[in-house]
Amino acid sequence: MVHLLASERPTMAAAPSTLWSAVAKFFARLRARRAMRVAYQSLLEYDPARLDDLGIDRQDLFEALDSPSQRPGLRLNQRRAESARLWLDP
């Protein structure tokens, strides 16, 4: 008999219960990726001065579009924080 801690879950509990829920999750992930890609592409339409006001540049956006699996939103937030620090620190 195996005893599990309350925080542990058997591997079967993590699996989708039905094929339909797995398919629905797959399409939800596809929609989320597409929405993110559309958002980054719309940012590319901004002029350089406006992007500079946001603390990013076009190269940051190209990097985000090229590597969506590496958490591009986090990378853009880090870049904005670095840019803000440059303005605050003389």
ZALO-758625 format. One record per atom (N, C-alpha, C): residue number from 1; x, y, z; atom name. Coordinates in Angstrom, 1 decimal, padded with zeros to 4 digits. Example, Ala and Ser with C-alpha at 12.3 -4.5 7.8 and 13.67 -1.06 7.14 Angstrom:
+------+--------+--------+--------+------+
! resi !     xx !     yy !     zz ! name !
+------+--------+--------+--------+------+
!    1 !  013.2 ! -005.7 !  007.8 !    N !
!    1 !  012.3 ! -004.5 !  007.8 !   CA !
!    1 !  013.2 ! -003.3 !  007.8 !    C !
!    2 !  012.8 ! -002.2 !  007.1 !    N !
!    2 !  013.7 ! -001.1 !  007.1 !   CA !
!    2 !  012.9 !  000.0 !  007.9 !    C !
+------+--------+--------+--------+------+
END
This chain:
+------+--------+--------+--------+------+
! resi !     xx !     yy !     zz ! name !
+------+--------+--------+--------+------+
!    1 !  000.8 ! -001.2 !  000.0 !    N !
!    1 !  000.0 !  000.0 !  000.0 !   CA !
!    1 !  000.9 !  001.2 !  000.0 !    C !
!    2 !  000.6 !  002.2 ! -000.8 !    N !
!    2 !  001.4 !  003.4 ! -001.0 !   CA !
!    2 !  000.6 !  004.5 ! -000.3 !    C !
!    3 !  001.3 !  005.3 !  000.5 !    N !
!    3 !  000.7 !  006.4 !  001.2 !   CA !
!    3 !  001.3 !  007.7 !  000.5 !    C !
!    4 !  000.4 !  008.6 !  000.1 !    N !
!    4 !  000.7 !  009.8 ! -000.5 !   CA !
!    4 !  000.6 !  011.0 !  000.4 !    C !
!    5 !  001.4 !  011.9 !  000.3 !    N !
!    5 !  001.3 !  013.2 !  001.0 !   CA !
!    5 !  000.1 !  013.9 !  000.4 !    C !
!    6 ! -000.5 !  014.8 !  001.2 !    N !
!    6 ! -001.6 !  015.6 !  000.7 !   CA !
!    6 ! -001.2 !  016.4 ! -000.5 !    C !
!    7 !  000.0 !  016.9 ! -000.6 !    N !
!    7 !  000.4 !  017.8 ! -001.7 !   CA !
!    7 !  000.8 !  017.0 ! -003.0 !    C !
!    8 !  001.0 !  015.7 ! -002.9 !    N !
!    8 !  001.3 !  014.9 ! -004.0 !   CA !
!    8 !  000.1 !  014.4 ! -004.8 !    C !
!    9 !  000.2 !  014.4 ! -006.1 !    N !
!    9 ! -000.9 !  013.9 ! -006.9 !   CA !
!    9 ! -000.4 !  012.7 ! -007.7 !    C !
!   10 ! -001.2 !  011.7 ! -007.8 !    N !
!   10 ! -000.8 !  010.6 ! -008.7 !   CA !
!   10 ! -000.8 !  011.1 ! -010.2 !    C !
!   11 !  000.1 !  010.5 ! -011.0 !    N !
!   11 !  000.2 !  011.0 ! -012.4 !   CA !
!   11 ! -001.1 !  010.9 ! -013.1 !    C !
!   12 ! -001.9 !  009.9 ! -012.8 !    N !
!   12 ! -003.2 !  009.8 ! -013.5 !   CA !
!   12 ! -004.1 !  011.0 ! -013.2 !    C !
!   13 ! -004.0 !  011.6 ! -012.0 !    N !
!   13 ! -004.8 !  012.7 ! -011.7 !   CA !
!   13 ! -004.5 !  013.9 ! -012.5 !    C !
!   14 ! -003.2 !  014.0 ! -013.0 !    N !
!   14 ! -002.8 !  015.2 ! -013.8 !   CA !
!   14 ! -003.2 !  015.0 ! -015.2 !    C !
!   15 ! -003.6 !  013.8 ! -015.7 !    N !
!   15 ! -004.0 !  013.6 ! -017.1 !   CA !
!   15 ! -005.4 !  014.1 ! -017.3 !    C !
!   16 ! -005.7 !  014.6 ! -018.5 !    N !
!   16 ! -007.1 !  015.0 ! -018.8 !   CA !
!   16 ! -008.0 !  013.8 ! -018.7 !    C !
!   17 ! -009.2 !  014.0 ! -018.2 !    N !
!   17 ! -010.1 !  012.9 ! -018.0 !   CA !
!   17 ! -010.7 !  012.4 ! -019.2 !    C !
!   18 ! -010.9 !  013.2 ! -020.2 !    N !
!   18 ! -011.4 !  012.7 ! -021.5 !   CA !
!   18 ! -010.6 !  013.2 ! -022.7 !    C !
!   19 ! -010.9 !  012.6 ! -023.8 !    N !
!   19 ! -010.2 !  013.1 ! -025.0 !   CA !
!   19 ! -010.7 !  014.5 ! -025.4 !    C !
!   20 ! -012.0 !  014.7 ! -025.1 !    N !
!   20 ! -012.5 !  016.1 ! -025.5 !   CA !
!   20 ! -011.9 !  017.2 ! -024.7 !    C !
!   21 ! -011.6 !  016.9 ! -023.4 !    N !
!   21 ! -011.0 !  018.0 ! -022.6 !   CA !
!   21 ! -009.6 !  018.2 ! -023.1 !    C !
!   22 ! -008.9 !  017.2 ! -023.5 !    N !
!   22 ! -007.5 !  017.4 ! -024.0 !   CA !
!   22 ! -007.5 !  018.2 ! -025.3 !    C !
!   23 ! -008.5 !  017.9 ! -026.2 !    N !
!   23 ! -008.6 !  018.6 ! -027.5 !   CA !
!   23 ! -009.0 !  020.1 ! -027.2 !    C !
!   24 ! -009.9 !  020.3 ! -026.2 !    N !
!   24 ! -010.3 !  021.7 ! -025.9 !   CA !
!   24 ! -009.1 !  022.5 ! -025.4 !    C !
!   25 ! -008.3 !  021.8 ! -024.5 !    N !
!   25 ! -007.1 !  022.5 ! -024.0 !   CA !
!   25 ! -006.1 !  022.8 ! -025.1 !    C !
!   26 ! -005.9 !  021.9 ! -026.0 !    N !
!   26 ! -005.0 !  022.1 ! -027.1 !   CA !
!   26 ! -005.4 !  023.4 ! -027.9 !    C !
!   27 ! -006.7 !  023.4 ! -028.3 !    N !
!   27 ! -007.2 !  024.6 ! -029.1 !   CA !
!   27 ! -007.1 !  025.9 ! -028.2 !    C !
!   28 ! -007.3 !  025.8 ! -026.9 !    N !
!   28 ! -007.2 !  027.0 ! -026.1 !   CA !
!   28 ! -005.8 !  027.5 ! -026.1 !    C !
!   29 ! -004.8 !  026.6 ! -026.1 !    N !
!   29 ! -003.4 !  027.0 ! -026.1 !   CA !
!   29 ! -003.1 !  027.6 ! -027.5 !    C !
!   30 ! -003.6 !  027.1 ! -028.6 !    N !
!   30 ! -003.4 !  027.7 ! -029.9 !   CA !
!   30 ! -004.0 !  029.1 ! -030.0 !    C !
!   31 ! -005.2 !  029.3 ! -029.4 !    N !
!   31 ! -005.8 !  030.6 ! -029.5 !   CA !
!   31 ! -005.0 !  031.6 ! -028.6 !    C !
!   32 ! -004.4 !  031.2 ! -027.5 !    N !
!   32 ! -003.6 !  032.0 ! -026.7 !   CA !
!   32 ! -002.3 !  032.4 ! -027.4 !    C !
!   33 ! -001.7 !  031.5 ! -028.0 !    N !
!   33 ! -000.5 !  031.8 ! -028.8 !   CA !
!   33 ! -000.7 !  032.8 ! -029.9 !    C !
!   34 ! -001.8 !  032.6 ! -030.6 !    N !
!   34 ! -002.2 !  033.5 ! -031.7 !   CA !
!   34 ! -002.5 !  034.9 ! -031.2 !    C !
!   35 ! -003.2 !  035.0 ! -030.1 !    N !
!   35 ! -003.5 !  036.3 ! -029.5 !   CA !
!   35 ! -002.2 !  037.0 ! -029.1 !    C !
!   36 ! -001.3 !  036.3 ! -028.6 !    N !
!   36 !  000.0 !  036.9 ! -028.2 !   CA !
!   36 !  000.8 !  037.4 ! -029.4 !    C !
!   37 !  000.8 !  036.5 ! -030.4 !    N !
!   37 !  001.5 !  036.9 ! -031.7 !   CA !
!   37 !  000.9 !  038.2 ! -032.3 !    C !
!   38 ! -000.5 !  038.2 ! -032.3 !    N !
!   38 ! -001.2 !  039.4 ! -032.9 !   CA !
!   38 ! -000.8 !  040.6 ! -032.1 !    C !
!   39 ! -000.8 !  040.5 ! -030.7 !    N !
!   39 ! -000.5 !  041.6 ! -029.9 !   CA !
!   39 !  000.9 !  042.2 ! -030.2 !    C !
!   40 !  001.9 !  041.3 ! -030.3 !    N !
!   40 !  003.3 !  041.7 ! -030.6 !   CA !
!   40 !  003.4 !  042.3 ! -032.0 !    C !
!   41 !  002.7 !  041.8 ! -032.9 !    N !
!   41 !  002.7 !  042.4 ! -034.3 !   CA !
!   41 !  002.1 !  043.7 ! -034.3 !    C !
!   42 !  001.0 !  044.0 ! -033.5 !    N !
!   42 !  000.4 !  045.3 ! -033.4 !   CA !
!   42 !  001.4 !  046.3 ! -032.7 !    C !
!   43 !  002.2 !  045.8 ! -031.8 !    N !
!   43 !  003.2 !  046.7 ! -031.2 !   CA !
!   43 !  004.3 !  047.1 ! -032.2 !    C !
!   44 !  004.5 !  046.2 ! -033.2 !    N !
!   44 !  005.5 !  046.6 ! -034.2 !   CA !
!   44 !  005.0 !  047.7 ! -035.1 !    C !
!   45 !  003.8 !  048.0 ! -035.1 !    N !
!   45 !  003.2 !  049.1 ! -035.9 !   CA !
!   45 !  003.5 !  050.5 ! -035.2 !    C !
!   46 !  003.8 !  050.5 ! -034.0 !    N !
!   46 !  004.1 !  051.7 ! -033.3 !   CA !
!   46 !  005.4 !  052.3 ! -033.8 !    C !
!   47 !  005.4 !  053.7 ! -033.7 !    N !
!   47 !  006.7 !  054.3 ! -034.2 !   CA !
!   47 !  007.7 !  054.2 ! -033.1 !    C !
!   48 !  009.0 !  054.3 ! -033.4 !    N !
!   48 !  010.1 !  054.1 ! -032.5 !   CA !
!   48 !  010.0 !  055.0 ! -031.2 !    C !
!   49 !  009.5 !  056.2 ! -031.3 !    N !
!   49 !  009.4 !  057.1 ! -030.2 !   CA !
!   49 !  008.4 !  056.5 ! -029.2 !    C !
!   50 !  007.3 !  056.0 ! -029.7 !    N !
!   50 !  006.3 !  055.5 ! -028.8 !   CA !
!   50 !  006.8 !  054.2 ! -028.1 !    C !
!   51 !  007.5 !  053.4 ! -028.8 !    N !
!   51 !  008.1 !  052.2 ! -028.2 !   CA !
!   51 !  009.2 !  052.5 ! -027.2 !    C !
!   52 !  009.9 !  053.6 ! -027.4 !    N !
!   52 !  010.9 !  054.1 ! -026.5 !   CA !
!   52 !  010.2 !  054.6 ! -025.2 !    C !
!   53 !  009.0 !  055.2 ! -025.3 !    N !
!   53 !  008.2 !  055.6 ! -024.2 !   CA !
!   53 !  007.8 !  054.4 ! -023.3 !    C !
!   54 !  007.6 !  053.3 ! -024.0 !    N !
!   54 !  007.2 !  052.0 ! -023.3 !   CA !
!   54 !  008.4 !  051.3 ! -022.7 !    C !
!   55 !  009.6 !  051.7 ! -023.1 !    N !
!   55 !  010.8 !  051.1 ! -022.6 !   CA !
!   55 !  011.3 !  049.9 ! -023.4 !    C !
!   56 !  010.8 !  049.7 ! -024.6 !    N !
!   56 !  011.3 !  048.6 ! -025.4 !   CA !
!   56 !  011.6 !  049.1 ! -026.8 !    C !
!   57 !  012.2 !  048.3 ! -027.6 !    N !
!   57 !  012.5 !  048.7 ! -029.0 !   CA !
!   57 !  012.1 !  047.5 ! -029.9 !    C !
!   58 !  012.2 !  047.8 ! -031.2 !    N !
!   58 !  011.8 !  046.8 ! -032.2 !   CA !
!   58 !  012.5 !  045.4 ! -032.0 !    C !
!   59 !  013.8 !  045.5 ! -031.7 !    N !
!   59 !  014.6 !  044.3 ! -031.5 !   CA !
!   59 !  014.0 !  043.4 ! -030.4 !    C !
!   60 !  013.6 !  044.0 ! -029.3 !    N !
!   60 !  013.0 !  043.3 ! -028.2 !   CA !
!   60 !  011.7 !  042.5 ! -028.7 !    C !
!   61 !  010.9 !  043.2 ! -029.6 !    N !
!   61 !  009.7 !  042.6 ! -030.1 !   CA !
!   61 !  010.0 !  041.5 ! -031.1 !    C !
!   62 !  011.1 !  041.6 ! -031.9 !    N !
!   62 !  011.4 !  040.6 ! -032.8 !   CA !
!   62 !  011.9 !  039.3 ! -032.0 !    C !
!   63 !  012.7 !  039.6 ! -030.9 !    N !
!   63 !  013.1 !  038.5 ! -030.1 !   CA !
!   63 !  011.9 !  037.8 ! -029.5 !    C !
!   64 !  010.9 !  038.5 ! -029.1 !    N !
!   64 !  009.7 !  037.9 ! -028.5 !   CA !
!   64 !  008.9 !  037.1 ! -029.5 !    C !
!   65 !  008.9 !  037.6 ! -030.7 !    N !
!   65 !  008.1 !  036.8 ! -031.7 !   CA !
!   65 !  008.9 !  035.6 ! -032.2 !    C !
!   66 !  010.2 !  035.6 ! -032.1 !    N !
!   66 !  011.0 !  034.5 ! -032.6 !   CA !
!   66 !  011.0 !  033.3 ! -031.5 !    C !
!   67 !  010.8 !  033.7 ! -030.3 !    N !
!   67 !  010.9 !  032.6 ! -029.2 !   CA !
!   67 !  009.7 !  032.7 ! -028.3 !    C !
!   68 !  008.5 !  032.3 ! -028.8 !    N !
!   68 !  007.3 !  032.4 ! -027.9 !   CA !
!   68 !  007.4 !  031.4 ! -026.7 !    C !
!   69 !  008.2 !  030.4 ! -026.9 !    N !
!   69 !  008.2 !  029.4 ! -025.8 !   CA !
!   69 !  009.1 !  029.8 ! -024.6 !    C !
!   70 !  009.8 !  030.9 ! -024.7 !    N !
!   70 !  010.7 !  031.3 ! -023.7 !   CA !
!   70 !  010.2 !  032.5 ! -022.9 !    C !
!   71 !  008.9 !  032.6 ! -022.7 !    N !
!   71 !  008.2 !  033.6 ! -021.9 !   CA !
!   71 !  008.5 !  035.0 ! -022.4 !    C !
!   72 !  008.1 !  035.4 ! -023.6 !    N !
!   72 !  008.4 !  036.7 ! -024.1 !   CA !
!   72 !  007.9 !  037.8 ! -023.3 !    C !
!   73 !  006.8 !  037.7 ! -022.7 !    N !
!   73 !  006.2 !  038.8 ! -021.8 !   CA !
!   73 !  007.2 !  039.1 ! -020.7 !    C !
!   74 !  007.7 !  038.1 ! -020.1 !    N !
!   74 !  008.7 !  038.3 ! -019.0 !   CA !
!   74 !  009.9 !  039.0 ! -019.5 !    C !
!   75 !  010.4 !  038.6 ! -020.7 !    N !
!   75 !  011.6 !  039.3 ! -021.3 !   CA !
!   75 !  011.3 !  040.8 ! -021.5 !    C !
!   76 !  010.1 !  041.1 ! -022.1 !    N !
!   76 !  009.8 !  042.5 ! -022.4 !   CA !
!   76 !  009.6 !  043.3 ! -021.1 !    C !
!   77 !  009.1 !  042.7 ! -020.0 !    N !
!   77 !  009.0 !  043.4 ! -018.7 !   CA !
!   77 !  010.4 !  043.6 ! -018.1 !    C !
!   78 !  011.3 !  042.7 ! -018.3 !    N !
!   78 !  012.6 !  042.9 ! -017.8 !   CA !
!   78 !  013.3 !  044.0 ! -018.6 !    C !
!   79 !  013.1 !  044.1 ! -019.9 !    N !
!   79 !  013.7 !  045.1 ! -020.7 !   CA !
!   79 !  013.1 !  046.5 ! -020.3 !    C !
!   80 !  011.8 !  046.6 ! -020.0 !    N !
!   80 !  011.2 !  047.8 ! -019.6 !   CA !
!   80 !  011.8 !  048.2 ! -018.2 !    C !
!   81 !  012.0 !  047.3 ! -017.3 !    N !
!   81 !  012.5 !  047.6 ! -016.0 !   CA !
!   81 !  014.0 !  048.1 ! -016.2 !    C !
!   82 !  014.8 !  047.5 ! -017.0 !    N !
!   82 !  016.1 !  048.0 ! -017.3 !   CA !
!   82 !  016.1 !  049.4 ! -017.8 !    C !
!   83 !  015.2 !  049.7 ! -018.7 !    N !
!   83 !  015.1 !  051.0 ! -019.3 !   CA !
!   83 !  014.7 !  052.0 ! -018.3 !    C !
!   84 !  013.8 !  051.7 ! -017.4 !    N !
!   84 !  013.3 !  052.6 ! -016.4 !   CA !
!   84 !  014.5 !  052.9 ! -015.4 !    C !
!   85 !  015.3 !  051.9 ! -015.1 !    N !
!   85 !  016.4 !  052.0 ! -014.2 !   CA !
!   85 !  017.4 !  053.0 ! -014.8 !    C !
!   86 !  017.6 !  053.0 ! -016.1 !    N !
!   86 !  018.6 !  053.9 ! -016.8 !   CA !
!   86 !  018.1 !  055.3 ! -016.6 !    C !
!   87 !  016.8 !  055.5 ! -016.7 !    N !
!   87 !  016.2 !  056.9 ! -016.5 !   CA !
!   87 !  016.4 !  057.4 ! -015.1 !    C !
!   88 !  016.2 !  056.5 ! -014.1 !    N !
!   88 !  016.2 !  056.9 ! -012.7 !   CA !
!   88 !  017.6 !  057.1 ! -012.2 !    C !
!   89 !  018.6 !  056.2 ! -012.6 !    N !
!   89 !  019.9 !  056.3 ! -012.1 !   CA !
!   89 !  020.8 !  057.2 ! -013.0 !    C !
!   90 !  021.4 !  058.2 ! -012.5 !    N !
!   90 !  022.2 !  059.1 ! -013.4 !   CA !
!   90 !  023.5 !  058.4 ! -013.8 !    C !
+------+--------+--------+--------+------+
END
